[in-house]
Amino acid sequence: MTKLSDISEHDVEAGVHTADGVISGERRDRDVAVSELFHWIYRLFYSKTVGLILILVFAFLSVIGSLVVQVEPAVFADPASRDSFLTEMRGVYGGWTPILSALGFFRLFTSPIFYTVVALLAASIIACTTHRIPELWRRMYAPRLHVNRTFFGKARYRGRVETTASGDEAFDAVTAVLRRHRFRVLVDDKDPAHGRYADRYAWSGLGTVIAHISFVIILLAFVVSSTWGIDEDMQVPVGGTVEVGHGTGLTLHALSFRDSYTADGRPSDYVSELQLRDGDTVVAQQEVRVNQPLNHAGFRFHQASFGIASDVLVSTVAGESVFHDSVPMRWTSNDGANAVGLFEIPDSDFEIVVVTAASGRPDSTVPAGSALIELYRQSESGEPLDVAQATQGSPVTVGGYTVTFERERQYTGIRLRQDPGSVWMWVGSTLLVVGMSITFLLPYRRLWIRVEDTDDGAARQVLLGAVSRFDASYQRMFESVITQVDQELTPPRTETKEDGDG
């Protein structure tokens, strides 16, 4: 026996094994604590309760993100863009707009809380999958081959067939029947003379693993799409051009636009002929409808809307042009009588609102063929700094700028989309279908067989038993196996003819 006097101070500090046990020092305590912490975290993540809570939180955030308008992070990174967006949202959500903005609901899918929930949910799925792998391995390569004799009297599914065949013949018959039902049959390792084990689709547990992996891939695709995906509206004047941006160097041209209507005045079809250019080179051109986008280099251009735009020229007092473009009249006044457009003057703190009579509204206060020009400071709200009414083609002065309302023309609304996560979403969805199909169409089944003499020793009996949740389809299959085993082991009848039979 080791005495305490024989243990050095170094041994006490490091922790030594003695005949009486272990004396653990600080270093040993730290190792145990870290190991226990790891196992505690692991058990936490594969807990079904934790997984269910994370799924519910993820579902709640997804519903909120689906109901509330979402914008790219760049919109809130730019103060002017943010204020313009919030102003637009006040027409939709009213007084709730600042509250929704403060809670981050307008950019929920790119918020830290959403990323955190996705990461925790992915970790929970991975932990659940890892926790199940040893069980699936044992199911395939080390199943429980032996059960006690009493099992056959208590199993949920059980059957008995009496026969005069020998034990080997009985096993051969049972094996033949089970193999027709796609079971594998293994010899009982503890009682090979009397027992057999059979299972079907022992590998089908891989379907659950595949489904879990697919969930992680889908979550990853969702994050990639939310973070790096592009989904924005472009208003292209017919006959005009806009830059695609996003470092592409591409420009989008609307060569023509046509629309058709039903008898009650509703749009039945609208189509734009778009041309995509890289410098002076045309890289793509086609007619675009809502469900027939133009595709190029991972970008998709969908037909989304159409309307009227106003061509406006803005110059300084010195005659230098600072803005010359079409302004989509995207909004209407509260009474619906006027169409409203808005643009910012480049390199300034000013913005201009253009107001014209809405199509088919004779009650507008703005005469036909003219536009109301209002100058605002972007950093302020309230009354305009200056107002002027411009007749088409005649310049007016507004707050030190010369503004010319040149003409009205049609514009086509195009939605630009790029989804870098779509490929992974398809991969994850495909794996999900494969995994769920394996799980539900090829369920794992197992049963045990025992062949022994009857109590009187005059014959043999074949006992079959299985444990499983109640399943009507499995019950029918089990009963079919019993019937077929009985038929295999029942000797055929021989008919004899008596004298005089003809």
C-alpha positions, 0 to 999 in steps of 0.5 A: 500500500502506498503511504501518504508520506511516499507521495511527493508534492509534484504527485499531489499537484498532477494527480496520481493513482494509488492502490487505494484510489486516485488523488486528483490535483487541479490539473485532473479536476480541470480535465474532468470539468471540461469533459463533463461540460462537453457531454452536458452540451452534447446531451442538451443538443440531442434532447428532443425537447430542445430540438422541438423548442428550436424548431418552434422558434425557427418557425415563428421567425420564418412566419414573421419574416414572411408576413413583414416586408424584407429588405437587403442589409444595404438599404438600412446601411444607407440613411437616405435609403433607410428613411425612404424605405421607412416612409414607404412602409408607413403607408403599409404598417402605419404607426407600427413601422418604427416598432417593427424597425426597432425589432429588426423585423424588416431584415429578420432573415439577416439578423443575428438572432436568426443566424443564432437560431439557425446555427443552434438548430443545425447543431441540434440536428447534427447531435441527434444524427450523431447520437443515432449512428451507433444504434443504426450500426448495431442494427445492421452489423450487431443485432440482438440475435437471442431472446428468452423462451418467455418472449414468444408468449408475450410479444405483440405479434406472435404465432405458432405452427405445429409440424412433424418435420424435423428441426432442420426442415422447419428452419429451412421452410421458415427461412425460405418464406422469410427470404421471399419477404426480403428478410435476412435470416441469422443464426441465434448466437447463443442457441443455434440449435433452436433459434433464428433472428430475421430482419428486413431493411436494417439499413433503412435507418440511413433514411433518417440520417439522409433526411437530417443531413438534408435539413442542415443543407436546407438551413445552410441554403436558406442562410446563403440566399438570405445573406448573399441573394439579390431580390430588388425591383428595377424600373426601366423606361421603355426605350431607356436603359438602367445599370444592373449594378452589383459589379456586373458592368451590365446594362438593361434596355427595355426595347418595347412593352405591350399589355392586354386587358380582359373585358372588365379592364384587368390586365391579362398579359404584359410583356417586355422585350429586354436586351442585356448588354455588356458595354456595346455587346449584346449578351442576351435578348428575349421577351420577358413575362412574369413566369418567363424570366431572362436568365444570364450569368446567374441573374434572372430578370422577371416581369413584375409591374408596369406604369407611367414614368416622367422624363425629368431634366435637372440643371444647376443655375450655371446650366450643368446637368445633375439629373436626366432620367425617367422617374417612375410614378410608383405611388398615388396620392391618398385620394387616388387622383394623382400619381407620385414619383420621387428621386434624389439629386446626386451629390446633394441633400435634396430630393424632388417629388414629381406629381402628375394627374393619375391616368383616367382621373379628371378630378386631379388638381394638376392639369393634364400635360403638366407636373407639380415639382416639389423640393425637399431636404432629405434629412428633414420632413414636413413642408417642401422647401419650394414648389413649382408647376411645370408645363411639359417642355418648359423649365421652372426654377425650384430652390436654385435648380432648373427643372424641366418636365420633358414628357411622360412615357411607359416604364416596365417594372423588372425584378432582379433576382440572384439566389446563390443558395438555390443549388443547395436548396435543390440538393437538400430538397432532393435528399429530403425526399430520398431520406423520407421515402426510405424511412416510410416506404422501407420500414425496419422490421425484425422478428425471432424464430424458435423451433422446439419439441412440443410438450408431449414430444410427439411433434415440433412447433415453430414459434415466431414473435416480433415487437413493434408499434401497432402497424396494420400493414406489418400485422398483415405481413406477419400473419401472411408469414405464419400462413405460408410457413404452415403451408410449407410444413403441412404435408400434401394430402394423398388421395386414394381411390376405392375399388369401383371408382372410375 
